[in-house]
Amino acid sequence: MFREDSTIGNVKHEVLKAVAKLAFEGRLKENIDKIPYDLIPGPQANFRCCIYREREIIRQRVRLAQGKAPSADKDNKNIVQVIPAACEGCPITRYIVTDNCQKCMGKKCQQACNFGAISMGRDRAYIDPAKCKECGKCSQSCPYNAIADLMRPCKRSCPVDAISMDEYGIVKIDEEKCIHCGSCIKDCPFGAIADRSFMVDVINMINAEGLDVYAMFAPAGEGQFGSEATMGAMRKAIRELGFTDMYEVSLGGDMVAESEAKEWAEGYKEGKKMTTSCCPAFVNMIKKHFPQLLENMSTTVSPMAAVSRMIKAMNPNAVTVFIGPCIAKKSEVIDSIGTGNADYALTFEELNCMLEAKGVNPADYREEELQQGSIYGKRFGNAGGVTKAVVQALNELGECSDVKVRQCSGGAECKKALMFLKVGKLPEDFIEGMACEGGCVNGPGSVRPELLAKKDREALLAKADDREIVPTITPYYEEYKFSMHRK
């Protein structure tokens, strides 16, 4: 049952945990319709107008937890989905005149409007939504800050303008534009946008007889589950869930750093400007909005794909599951079926619910130590971490490391850099693209926000040894044969 002060995170967590528990027990199919009533017993509403709406929101979230679209009548395959029952219908009119309006004689707002959208009412100015072009000049000119900009938070956060509203004011997401970055999910104040989950599929794989299911834990994971949750502890906890084993994706970060270092060195000698290719939302931005720059994008696969290919070279029958803070990784999985990439992707949120559903606490397994990747691979999840790792690899390979890199943190910065590259005015040699501000450590699928996890993360990273990149990955390349390139 939810608390009266339930937050979006609490609602999502309780739904995922309930679904995970039933899935582990093999009782999901016959009990799925009971979940909304178990979580919302009534008669009082907890966080919306009535228990009936709350139950419908839970029902639609349960469908998402199963990997389905929220509404059964809509065959929407996008990873990022709108929960219609949860969308509050925020004001469509962007600029609103507030009570701060003094109806002053200067009428600067009216003078600033080039479209005749502002008139003077009895008590305040009035903006005609039919004439308003949302240029913002009236808001900028008002001396009393009386005109509020009420652009929907989800729409404001989208770096590629993929969000609009239907005739009822409910959000729509343009699948052709969406890059699956998850910014809208983080910023919607009503929790009306969420992501489809592979969680039930993964649990079914774990429960199945004779399957080897491997977890691949993202570098951003250190600090997400507390200071006691070392990589060794996470490995034991994940095995306790039923996974065959766990590998650090920081090892894939090292592999990518070395591979991209070779590409960068070659491109630098040719005078070719290039971009990274490890952030799937950034890759989606290039594919969907800057397709003419595909030739400038590194051909190296992502760290997730690198570790998956290594595991499948080790065990051809392996099922690989990425676990991280990234929602766009789910789209990468779908878009790269049959390439050796991960078979499934889960967020840290989903893993956390799975752990709680089975009563597994990573802090109980503190005694085991594990470090598969270098500190450079471990910091791949930080903005600028890819650049530092590639420069380190360039040094180790004896290549020129005096390269200029534009490190883009967030979708807006990525888009701006790509615009410069498109028109031939990018001053730097390379672009590091991270769609999440601050890097993967601030991803929308995190358990703890970046600032809360930072102290624990730094304490854990401080224990890592000083191994270099090339010596770290060489033994794996010698033992297993797999490609590091998309083509």
N, C-alpha and C positions, 0 to 999 in steps of 0.2 A: 504493500500500500504506500502511496506517495504522501509526502508531507505537504502542508499547506503552502510552504515556501519553495516548492519543488522548482528546480532550475531545469533548463534544457538538458544539461549534462546528466542530471539525475534521472530524468524521464528516459533518455536514450539508454543509459546504463542499465536501468531496471528491466527494460524490454529485452535488450540483448542478453542479459544474464538469465532471464526466464526462458528465452528461446534456447540458449546454450545448454542450460540444465536439462531441459526436456530432450534435446537432441542427443546429449551424452547418454541419457537413460534409455534412448530408443522409444520415447513416448510422445514425440512431438506431433505426429500426424493426428492422433486421436484426441490430443489436448489443446491443439492450437487455438480453437475457438474460445477456450476458457480463459486465455491469458488476459484479454481486456477486462474481464469481470474479476479475475483474481487481483489484478493491479488496481482496478477502480471498483471496489465493492459498493460504494455509495453509502448513504444517499446524498452526502454532501460532495460538491465538486472540489477539486484540489487546486487546479491551476487554470481552468477555463470557465466558461459561462455555465456549463452543466455537465453532468456525468456522461450524457449521451455523446456529446462532442468529444469529450476526453477519451471515451472508449473507442470512438471511430479513429481518433488520432493514434491510439495504441494499436488498433487493428491494422492501420496502414503502415505503422512502423514495424509490426511483426512481418508483414509482407516484404518490406525492405530487408529485414534480417534474414529472410529466406532467399534473397537475391531477386525478388520480383519487383515490378512497378507497384507504387502504393495503391493504385486503382486497378481492379481486375479488368475494366473495360478499356484500358489504355495499354497498348503494346509498345511501351517506351523502353528502349534498351540502353539509354544513356546511364552512365554511372551516377551522375548527380541528378537527383530527382526532387520534384516539388511534392510536398504532402498537402494536398488540397484542403483537408479538414483543418490543418494547422495554420494556413495562410490567413492572416487577419485582414487582408485587404487594406494595406497602408494607403495613405492619401495619394491619389494619382497626380493631383496638382502639386507641382514641385515647390513653387514659391507661395508662401502664405503671409498675409499681413497680420501681425500679432497686436496685442493690447498695448505694446510700446508705442504704437503710432500716435503722434501728437497732432496729426492733421495740420502740419505746419504750413506757413505761407510760402516757404521756399519751394515746396513741391518738387524736390530734387528727384524723387523716384519717378514722378510723372514725366519730368523733362528728360530723364535718362532713357526712357522706354522708346524705342524706335518703331514700335508696332501698335501704339495706341491702346495698349492692354490695361492701362491704369486710369481709374477714375476716382473721384473723391465722393465717398459716401457721407452719411450723416455723422458718423463717429470716427471713421478711419478711411484710409485709402482702400480701394478694392482692385484686385487683379482678375481680369477676365480670362479664365483658363482656355477659352476658345481662341483667343488672340495671342496669349503668352507663348513665346518661343524659347523660354527657359534660358535666356542668355545670361541672366544674373546681374545685369547692370543696375536694376532697381535696388537689389539687396546691397550692392557695393556702394551705392550713392547715398543711402539713407543715413542721416546723421545720428539716428537713435537706434540703429540696428534692429529696426522694427519688422523687417521682412526676413522670415526664416526660410532656409533652404531645407526642404523636407524630402529630398530625393531618397528613395527607398535604400536602406543600408545594403541590401543584397545587390541592387543595381549599381550603387556607388562603388562597391568593392570589386565588381567584375572588370578585369583589365581589357576584355575583348568585346564588350558590349553585347553579351549573349543573353541578357535578361530583358524581358518586356512583360507587359500585363495583358490579360485577355479582357473581354468586355465586362467581366464581373470583378475586375481588379485583382484576379489571382495571377501569380507569377507564372511565366512561361520561360523555358530555357531552350534556346536555339541549339540543337545538337550539332549543327554544322559549324557553329562558332565556338562552342564550349570547349575549353582545354582541360577541364576536370581538375582545376587547381584547388577547388574547395573553399575559395575565399568567401563565397556567398553563404556557404554552410556555417563558417565561423561567425559571420557578421549578422545573420538573420536573428533578430531579437525574439522571435517566436518559435524558433526551431522548425520552421516550415520547409527547410531545404535539408536534405540528407543524402547519404550515399547508399547504393545497393551493396549488400554484403555477400561474401563467399563463405561466411562462417559456418553455416549449416552443411554446405558441401564439404568443407574441410573436416568437420566433426564426423561426418559420415565416412570419409576416407580413413580417418583414424580408427573408427569403430570396425571397419571392414577387416576381414581376415586376409592375411598374406600380402598386405600392402606396406611398402616402405615409404613413410611420409616424413620428409625432412623440412625442418624450419630454417629459415634464413633471416637472422635478426639484424635489423638496420643499425648503422653506426649511431644514429640519433637516439638509440634506446637507452644508453647509459645515463642514468639520472631520472628516467621516466618512472621507475618503480622503487625509488628510494636509494639511499646511500649504501644499504646492505645488499642490494641486488646487483652483484657483479655479473660479468658475462658468464662466469662459471655457475653462479647461482641460477641465472636465467636458463642456462642450458639444462640443469637438473630439473627445474620447475617445468620446462617445456617437455622434457622427456616424461615427467610425471603425468602430463596431459595425455600422453599416448604417442607423441612423435617419436620416430626412430632415432633422430639425433638433431642437433642444431649446429649451424655454421654462422660465423660472423660475416656480415656483408662488408665489414671493413676490409676483409681480405679481398673482396671484389673491388673495393675502392683502390687498393694498391695495384691491382691488375689493370684497372681503367687508367690510373695515373701513368703507369708505364706505357700503355698502349697509346694514350693521347699524347704523351711526351714525344713519341716517335712521329706521330702525325703532325704535331705542332712544329717540330724541328724541320720536317720536310716542307710544310706550308710556309714557315718563316723564310726558308731559303728561296722559295719560289715567289715570295711576296704575296701569298694568298692568306686572306683573313679568314679565321675559322671560329666556330662556336663549339662549346661543350655539348654533350648529348646525354648526360646522366640524369637530368631532371626531366621526367616524362611530360610535365605540364609545359615546360619550356620547349620541348620537342614538339608537342602538340601545337603550340603557338606558331612555330616555324612551319609545320605541315599545313595548318589551316589558314594562317594569315600572312605568311611570308614564304610561300612555296618556291619562289625564285631563289631562296637562300639555302635550299636543301643541299646544294653542292658545297656550301660553306660549312655545313654541319659535320662534326666529327663522325666517322663511320664506326667508332668504338661503341660497343654495347654498354648498357648501364651496369653498375656494380651488381645489381640484382640478377641480371641476365648472366653475368660472368660466373657468379657462384652457382647458379642453377646449372649452367653448362658443365661446370666442373663436377658437380654432384652426379649429373647424369652420365658423365664420362666414367665416373667411379662406379655407378650403379645404374645401368640403362633402364631399369624398371622403377626408378625412384619417382615419387611425386614430390614436387618442390613447392613450398609455401613461403612467400615473403611476408615478413611482419615488420611494419614500420609506421611512421606518422603520416604517410602519403596516401591520398585518395587517388591521385592520377596513376599510381602504380597499378591500380585495378584496370584502368584503360590500357596500360602498357601490356598487361597480361592478355587481355582480349585481343589486342591488335597484333600480337606476336605469337599466336598459336602455331605450333609446329616448328619453331625456331630454336628450341632448347631453352627458351625463357621460362620463368616461373609458371607453374600451372595455376596457382591461386595467389591472392594477396589479401592480407588482413591488416587492419590498423592496430595500433597499440591499444586503443579503446576496446576493440573486439577481443584481443588477447586477454586483457584485464578481466573482461566479463567471463571468458572461458575459465580463467584461473579461479575466479570467485565461485563460479558454478560448480567446480570440482573441489573447492576448499584447498587450493594449492597456494602457498605463500612463498615467493622467491627468497624472502629473507631467511627462511628456514634452512637454506642450502648454502650458507656463507663459506663453508670450508673449501669448496672446489674453486680452483683458479683456472682461468682460460684467457689466452690472448692469441688470436690467429692473425690479426692484421696489425700493421704498424700504427704508430700514433698518427701518421699522416692519413691513413685509411680511416682511422677512428674519428678524425675531425672532418671527414668528407661531408658530414651533415651540417656543418656550419657554413654560413656565407663566407666565401673566400677560401674555404677549406680545399676545394678542388684545385684552385690555382696554386696554393702552397704545395699540394701533393705533386702536381705536374711539374712545377719548378724544381722540386726536390728530385723527381725522377730524371729530369733533364740533366741536373748536376751529376747524378749517379751514372748516367749514360754517356757523360762527357760531351753533351750537346750544349749549344748556346742557351743560357737561361736568362739572358738579358732581354726578355720579352715584355711588352706592355699589354696588360690584361684589364679589360673593363669588367669589374665584378658587380653584377646586377643582383640586387636583393629585392625581390618582389616583382609582381607582374608588370607594373607600370614602368619600372626601370628596364626590364627585359624588352618591353615593347619599344621604348625609346631608343635603346641601343640597336635593335634590329632595324629600326627606321633609318638610323644613320648608316648602318651597313648596307642597306638596300639602295640608298642614294649615293653610295661611295664616299661618305664623309665621316666614317668612323676613324678617329685618330689612333686608336689602339690596334694591336695586332690580333687579339683574340677576345672573345666574349665568354665569360662564365655566367651562365643563366640559371638563377634560382627563383622559381615562381613564388615561393613563400618568403616573406620578409624575415631576414635573419637566417634563412636556410631551412633545411629539413627539420631542424630542432624546434621550429615553430610551426610545424605542419598541422593541418586541421584534424588529423586522427590521433593526436597526442593525448596522453592521460593527464599530464600536467603541463601548464603553460611554460614557455621557455624560461621566464624569469624565476619561476618557482623551482624548476628542475636544475637550473644552472649551477647552484652551489654543490649539489650532489654529483652532478655530471663532472664538474671540474675536479672534485675529490677523487672520483673513480679514474678519470683520465690521468691524474697525477701519478697513479700507480703503474702506468704502462711503461714498458722498457723502451730503449732508444733504438730499436732495430730499424734498419733502412728498408726501402721499398723493394728493390730488386732482389736482395738475398731472401726476403720474406716469401716472395712468390715463385722463385726459381724451382724449389723442390716440387711444387704442385705442377708446374709446366713439364718438369722432367718425368713425372709419374703419369699424368693424364693429358690426353690430347684433345683440345677443343679450340674453337675459333673465338677471337675477341672482336670480330667485326660483324656488322649487321648483314653485309652482303655475302 
